[in-house]
Amino acid sequence: MPSPLDQAQDILSYPFAIGPLGTPPETIAWARKHRPVCPISLPSGTRAWMVTNKDDIGLVLTDKRFSRDLTYAGAPRFVGEDFTAVPGGLFNLDPPDHTRVRRVIGNFYTRSGVERFRPLVERHAAQLLDAMAEGDNPADLMQAYSTQLPLHSSCDMLQVPVDFREQYLAYFHTQTNYQATAEEVAQATAKILDFSRDIVALKRRHPGLADPIGALIEARRQGLIDEDELVGTVCYLFVTGSEPLIPPLSTGVLTLLEHRAQLQQCIDDPTLWPKAIEEVLRYHHNGVLGLPRVATEDVALKDTVIRRGEAVCATMLGVTWDPKYYRHPAKFDIHRSTDGTATFGAGPHFCLGSALVRMFLEVAYRMLFARFPRLALAVPASEIPWEENILFIRPVSLPVAW
């Protein structure tokens, strides 16, 4: 029997135009109301289902009938062979393999585990803010702080030289760019795998367990994980260690600057920063659509049957802007009773770095606005350019003055 996905005529094309100042595309709210299980076309031409409300997304993320293993030939891709094609990485493993590999590095990313990284984040933040104070005013916060703090902090956490990390950034930008060609994406992924192998070789010459990569190498030596799982998970750590931190450190700052009264409350009372962070995480998810999953058998969802082998994308902005669970979701309010946990997903693939993100942003926001309490946009917010054709949406530049 033909699938409704193959027969759909009114299919939506992704990427969608984002809302004002990095808020969710209006398409998501439209789909939630009119087509909660909506057929879409990815930039690669692959068709997929998009689910847009919290209940359905929770099912997709927690039900074992939806797999994250997309390493097989012909699996759905956004553009080409991106990081979802890398064998062995945590992105692309289902339980029990996912559970086994995640256990190797999990202790580094618990709430208490990430506290060991707080001093190094504070040190890098202080150095960057010193340089910013001594430099031009106005300045581009993206170049001075929002991209640099995640980069330098991630390198220290993983005990990898910064110049290695800088090599990786250009590859990752191509790998997650929806305007790139399939060939360009595949080449970038191959480069990232080579990069990760080089990092593993470097770290093997200097063994130790004090960082996540060292723990993975020791687990490989003991036979607890295989070589693909070692290299693929190193790729994963570089993806999650800095790139997802750039949007909340740029789009989030912009949103706070546009809600000055709430920002001032945090400056006056730093104990409010955790609440502001939760609202930023709810209000802005790093990516719009979410990584594909594939149905391993036919699954009925609403009035749609998702056939075995079909792709499903669960947009986390559909969760955190679902009016059934978040009253007036378009209103930015740091005093909500709800938090930002849902932005990190659910089920086995609940974000490994959720505690790290919260600690990092608390340091980054607190120190930025303690140093520059009168920080303000140097241009009207409507004039800020956006990178819309990449996985992690953020401003191209963020001119600020103080």
C-alpha positions as CSV (number, residue, x, y, z in Angstrom):
1,M,0.0,0.0,0.0
2,P,1.4,3.4,-0.9
3,S,2.4,5.6,2.0
4,P,0.6,8.9,2.6
5,L,4.1,10.4,2.7
6,D,4.8,9.4,-0.9
7,Q,1.3,10.6,-2.0
8,A,1.4,13.9,-0.2
9,Q,0.9,16.9,-2.6
10,D,0.9,19.8,-0.1
11,I,4.4,19.0,1.2
12,L,6.3,21.7,3.0
13,S,9.9,22.5,2.1
14,Y,12.6,22.8,4.7
15,P,14.3,25.0,5.9
16,F,11.5,27.3,7.0
17,A,11.9,31.1,7.4
18,I,12.7,31.8,11.0
19,G,10.6,34.2,13.1
20,P,11.7,37.7,14.4
21,L,15.0,37.7,16.3
22,G,15.6,34.0,16.0
23,T,12.2,32.9,17.3
24,P,10.6,29.7,15.8
25,P,9.3,29.7,12.2
26,E,5.5,30.4,12.0
27,T,5.3,27.2,10.0
28,I,5.7,25.1,13.2
29,A,2.7,26.8,14.9
30,W,0.7,26.4,11.7
31,A,1.5,22.7,11.4
32,R,0.7,22.1,15.1
33,K,-2.7,23.5,14.5
34,H,-3.6,22.2,11.1
35,R,-1.2,19.2,10.4
36,P,0.4,18.0,13.7
37,V,2.0,15.1,11.7
38,C,3.1,17.0,8.6
39,P,4.9,15.8,5.5
40,I,8.0,17.8,4.7
41,S,10.8,17.8,2.1
42,L,14.4,18.1,3.4
43,P,17.0,20.0,1.4
44,S,18.3,16.6,0.1
45,G,14.9,15.9,-1.4
46,T,14.2,13.2,1.1
47,R,10.6,13.2,2.4
48,A,10.0,13.0,6.2
49,W,7.2,13.5,8.7
50,M,7.5,16.5,11.1
51,V,5.7,16.2,14.5
52,T,5.0,19.5,16.2
53,N,3.3,19.0,19.6
54,K,4.8,17.9,22.9
55,D,2.8,14.7,23.3
56,D,3.7,13.3,19.9
57,I,7.3,14.4,20.1
58,G,7.6,12.6,23.5
59,L,6.4,9.4,21.9
60,V,8.9,9.6,19.0
61,L,11.8,10.3,21.4
62,T,11.1,7.6,23.8
63,D,9.5,4.8,21.7
64,K,12.0,2.1,20.6
65,R,10.2,1.8,17.3
66,F,11.9,5.0,16.2
67,S,15.7,4.5,15.6
68,R,18.5,6.9,15.5
69,D,20.8,4.5,13.7
70,L,21.1,6.3,10.3
71,T,24.4,4.8,9.2
72,Y,23.0,2.5,6.6
73,A,23.1,3.3,2.9
74,G,20.1,5.4,1.7
75,A,19.2,6.6,5.2
76,P,17.5,10.0,5.3
77,R,19.8,13.0,5.3
78,F,19.3,16.8,5.5
79,V,21.7,17.4,2.6
80,G,24.3,14.6,2.3
81,E,26.4,12.3,4.4
82,D,26.5,14.4,7.6
83,F,27.3,13.5,11.2
84,T,24.2,11.3,11.3
85,A,26.2,9.0,8.9
86,V,29.2,8.5,11.2
87,P,29.2,4.9,12.6
88,G,29.6,4.4,16.3
89,G,28.9,7.9,17.5
90,L,26.4,8.5,20.3
91,F,24.2,10.4,17.9
92,N,23.7,7.2,15.9
93,L,23.4,4.4,18.4
94,D,20.3,2.8,19.8
95,P,20.2,1.0,23.2
96,P,21.8,-1.2,24.4
97,D,24.9,0.0,22.5
98,H,24.1,3.6,23.2
99,T,23.8,2.9,26.9
100,R,27.1,1.0,27.0
101,V,29.1,3.8,25.2
102,R,27.4,6.7,27.1
103,R,28.2,5.0,30.4
104,V,32.0,5.5,29.6
105,I,31.7,9.3,29.6
106,G,28.5,10.0,31.6
107,N,30.2,10.9,34.8
108,F,31.9,13.9,33.2
109,Y,28.6,15.4,32.3
110,T,26.6,15.0,35.5
111,R,25.6,18.1,37.5
112,S,28.5,17.5,39.9
113,G,30.8,16.3,37.1
114,V,30.6,19.6,35.1
115,E,31.5,21.6,38.2
116,R,35.2,20.6,37.7
117,F,35.0,22.7,34.5
118,R,33.6,25.8,36.0
119,P,37.0,27.4,36.9
120,L,38.3,27.0,33.4
121,V,35.1,28.5,31.8
122,E,35.5,31.4,34.3
123,R,39.1,31.9,33.4
124,H,38.5,32.0,29.6
125,A,35.5,34.3,30.1
126,A,37.6,36.7,32.1
127,Q,40.4,36.7,29.5
128,L,37.9,37.4,26.6
129,L,36.1,40.1,28.5
130,D,39.4,41.8,29.3
131,A,40.3,41.8,25.6
132,M,36.9,43.1,24.8
133,A,37.2,46.0,27.3
134,E,40.5,46.9,25.8
135,G,39.3,46.7,22.2
136,D,36.9,48.6,20.0
137,N,33.6,49.9,21.3
138,P,31.2,49.1,19.7
139,A,32.3,45.5,19.2
140,D,30.9,42.3,17.5
141,L,29.9,40.1,20.4
142,M,30.0,37.1,18.1
143,Q,33.7,37.5,17.4
144,A,34.7,38.8,20.8
145,Y,32.8,36.4,23.1
146,S,30.0,34.2,21.8
147,T,32.0,32.0,19.5
148,Q,35.3,32.2,21.3
149,L,34.2,31.2,24.8
150,P,32.7,27.8,23.7
151,L,35.7,27.1,21.5
152,H,38.4,27.7,24.2
153,S,36.4,26.1,27.0
154,S,35.7,23.0,24.9
155,C,39.4,22.6,24.0
156,D,40.3,22.7,27.7
157,M,37.6,20.3,28.7
158,L,38.7,17.8,26.2
159,Q,42.4,18.6,26.7
160,V,42.9,19.3,23.0
161,P,45.1,22.2,21.5
162,V,43.0,25.1,20.3
163,D,44.6,25.0,16.8
164,F,43.2,21.5,16.3
165,R,39.7,22.8,17.2
166,E,40.0,25.7,14.8
167,Q,40.7,23.2,12.0
168,Y,37.4,21.5,12.8
169,L,35.1,24.6,12.7
170,A,35.2,25.1,8.9
171,Y,34.4,21.5,8.3
172,F,31.5,21.5,10.7
173,H,30.0,24.7,9.2
174,T,29.9,23.0,5.8
175,Q,28.6,19.7,7.2
176,T,25.6,21.4,8.7
177,N,24.9,24.0,6.0
178,Y,21.7,23.4,4.1
179,Q,23.0,25.3,1.0
180,A,26.0,23.1,0.6
181,T,26.0,20.3,-2.0
182,A,25.8,16.7,-1.0
183,E,29.4,16.2,-2.2
184,E,30.6,19.1,0.0
185,V,28.8,17.7,3.0
186,A,30.3,14.3,2.5
187,Q,33.8,15.7,2.1
188,A,33.4,17.7,5.3
189,T,32.3,14.6,7.2
190,A,35.3,12.7,5.9
191,K,37.6,15.5,7.1
192,I,36.0,15.5,10.5
193,L,36.5,11.8,10.8
194,D,40.2,12.2,9.8
195,F,40.4,15.1,12.4
196,S,38.9,12.9,15.1
197,R,41.3,10.0,14.3
198,D,44.2,12.5,14.6
199,I,42.9,13.6,18.0
200,V,42.7,10.0,19.1
201,A,46.2,9.3,17.9
202,L,47.5,12.4,19.7
203,K,45.8,11.5,22.9
204,R,47.0,7.9,22.7
205,R,50.5,9.2,22.9
206,H,49.6,11.0,26.1
207,P,47.2,8.6,27.9
208,G,45.1,9.6,30.8
209,L,41.6,9.4,32.2
210,A,41.1,13.0,33.3
211,D,39.0,14.0,30.3
212,P,36.2,12.3,28.2
213,I,38.4,11.4,25.3
214,G,41.0,9.8,27.6
215,A,38.2,7.7,29.2
216,L,37.0,6.6,25.7
217,I,40.5,5.6,24.8
218,E,40.9,3.6,28.0
219,A,37.5,1.9,27.3
220,R,38.7,0.9,23.9
221,R,41.9,-0.5,25.4
222,Q,39.8,-2.6,27.7
223,G,37.5,-3.8,24.9
224,L,34.4,-2.1,26.2
225,I,33.9,-0.1,23.0
226,D,35.1,-0.7,19.4
227,E,37.2,1.7,17.2
228,D,34.1,3.1,15.4
229,E,32.5,3.9,18.7
230,L,35.7,5.6,19.9
231,V,36.2,7.8,16.9
232,G,32.5,8.4,16.3
233,T,31.9,9.5,19.9
234,V,34.9,11.8,19.7
235,C,33.2,13.4,16.7
236,Y,30.1,13.7,18.9
237,L,31.9,15.4,21.7
238,F,33.3,18.1,19.4
239,V,29.8,18.7,17.9
240,T,28.1,19.0,21.3
241,G,31.0,20.6,23.2
242,S,30.9,24.1,21.6
243,E,28.6,24.6,18.5
244,P,25.3,24.2,20.4
245,L,26.6,26.8,23.0
246,I,27.0,29.6,20.5
247,P,23.3,30.2,19.8
248,P,22.2,30.7,23.5
249,L,25.3,32.9,24.0
250,S,24.3,35.1,21.1
251,T,20.6,34.8,20.4
252,G,20.0,34.5,24.1
253,V,22.0,37.6,24.9
254,L,20.1,39.4,22.1
255,T,16.8,38.4,23.7
256,L,17.9,39.5,27.1
257,L,19.0,42.9,25.7
258,E,15.5,43.2,24.1
259,H,13.9,42.5,27.5
260,R,15.8,45.0,29.5
261,A,13.7,45.0,32.6
262,Q,14.2,41.3,33.2
263,L,17.9,41.6,32.3
264,Q,18.3,44.3,34.9
265,Q,16.6,42.1,37.5
266,C,19.3,39.5,36.9
267,I,22.1,42.0,37.0
268,D,20.7,43.3,40.4
269,D,20.1,39.8,41.7
270,P,22.5,37.3,40.2
271,T,20.6,34.4,41.8
272,L,18.0,35.0,39.0
273,W,20.5,33.9,36.3
274,P,19.4,30.2,36.4
275,K,15.8,31.2,35.8
276,A,16.8,33.4,32.9
277,I,18.9,30.5,31.4
278,E,15.9,28.2,31.7
279,E,13.7,30.6,29.8
280,V,16.4,31.2,27.1
281,L,16.6,27.4,26.6
282,R,12.8,27.2,26.3
283,Y,12.5,30.2,24.0
284,H,15.4,29.3,21.6
285,H,16.3,25.8,20.6
286,N,19.6,25.5,18.8
287,G,18.1,23.8,15.8
288,V,14.6,24.1,14.3
289,L,13.8,20.7,13.0
290,G,15.7,18.1,14.9
291,L,17.7,15.1,13.7
292,P,15.8,12.4,11.8
293,R,14.7,9.2,13.3
294,V,13.5,6.2,11.3
295,A,10.5,4.0,12.1
296,T,11.5,0.4,12.4
297,E,7.9,-0.7,12.0
298,D,4.5,0.9,11.1
299,V,3.4,3.3,13.8
300,A,0.1,5.0,14.1
301,L,0.4,8.7,15.2
302,K,-2.7,10.8,15.2
303,D,-4.6,9.9,12.0
304,T,-1.4,9.1,10.2
305,V,0.4,5.8,9.8
306,I,4.1,6.2,9.6
307,R,5.5,3.3,7.6
308,R,8.5,1.3,8.4
309,G,11.6,3.0,7.0
310,E,10.1,6.5,6.9
311,A,11.9,9.4,8.6
312,V,10.4,11.5,11.4
313,C,11.7,14.8,12.6
314,A,10.7,16.0,16.1
315,T,11.1,19.7,16.4
316,M,11.9,20.6,20.0
317,L,10.6,24.1,19.4
318,G,7.3,22.3,18.9
319,V,7.7,21.1,22.5
320,T,8.8,24.3,24.2
321,W,6.3,26.5,22.3
322,D,3.4,24.1,22.7
323,P,0.6,26.3,24.2
324,K,-1.0,23.3,25.9
325,Y,2.0,23.2,28.2
326,Y,3.5,26.7,28.1
327,R,1.1,29.5,28.5
328,H,1.7,32.4,26.0
329,P,4.8,30.7,24.7
330,A,5.8,33.7,22.6
331,K,6.2,35.8,25.7
332,F,9.7,35.8,27.1
333,D,9.3,35.5,30.9
334,I,12.2,34.5,33.2
335,H,9.7,34.0,36.1
336,R,7.8,31.1,34.5
337,S,7.2,28.1,36.8
338,T,8.3,25.8,33.9
339,D,11.9,25.3,33.0
340,G,13.9,24.5,29.8
341,T,14.5,20.8,30.4
342,A,12.3,19.8,27.4
343,T,14.6,21.5,25.0
344,F,17.2,18.8,25.7
345,G,14.9,16.0,24.5
346,A,13.7,12.9,26.2
347,G,14.4,9.2,26.4
348,P,17.8,7.5,25.8
349,H,19.1,10.4,23.7
350,F,18.3,13.1,26.3
351,C,21.2,15.6,25.8
352,L,24.3,14.4,27.5
353,G,25.5,18.0,28.0
354,S,22.4,19.5,29.6
355,A,24.2,20.2,32.9
356,L,27.2,21.5,31.1
357,V,25.1,23.9,29.1
358,R,23.5,25.3,32.2
359,M,26.7,25.8,34.1
360,F,28.4,27.3,31.0
361,L,25.6,29.8,30.4
362,E,25.4,30.8,34.1
363,V,29.1,31.7,34.0
364,A,28.9,33.3,30.6
365,Y,25.9,35.5,31.3
366,R,26.9,36.5,34.9
367,M,30.4,37.5,34.0
368,L,29.4,39.3,30.8
369,F,26.8,41.5,32.4
370,A,28.9,42.0,35.6
371,R,31.7,43.4,33.4
372,F,29.4,45.4,31.1
373,P,26.1,46.1,33.0
374,R,25.2,48.7,30.4
375,L,25.8,46.5,27.4
376,A,23.3,47.4,24.6
377,L,22.8,46.7,21.0
378,A,24.8,49.1,18.7
379,V,22.3,48.7,15.9
380,P,18.5,48.3,15.8
381,A,17.6,44.6,16.5
382,S,15.8,44.5,13.1
383,E,19.1,45.1,11.3
384,I,21.0,42.1,12.8
385,P,21.8,39.6,10.1
386,W,21.1,35.9,10.7
387,E,22.6,32.6,9.6
388,E,19.4,30.7,8.7
389,N,20.7,27.9,6.5
390,I,22.7,26.0,9.2
391,L,21.7,23.5,11.8
392,F,22.4,25.9,14.7
393,I,20.6,29.2,13.9
394,R,22.3,32.3,15.2
395,P,23.2,35.9,14.3
396,V,26.0,36.5,11.7
397,S,27.2,39.4,13.9
398,L,25.9,41.0,17.1
399,P,27.2,44.6,17.3
400,V,27.1,45.8,21.0
401,A,28.3,48.9,22.8
402,W,28.8,49.8,26.5
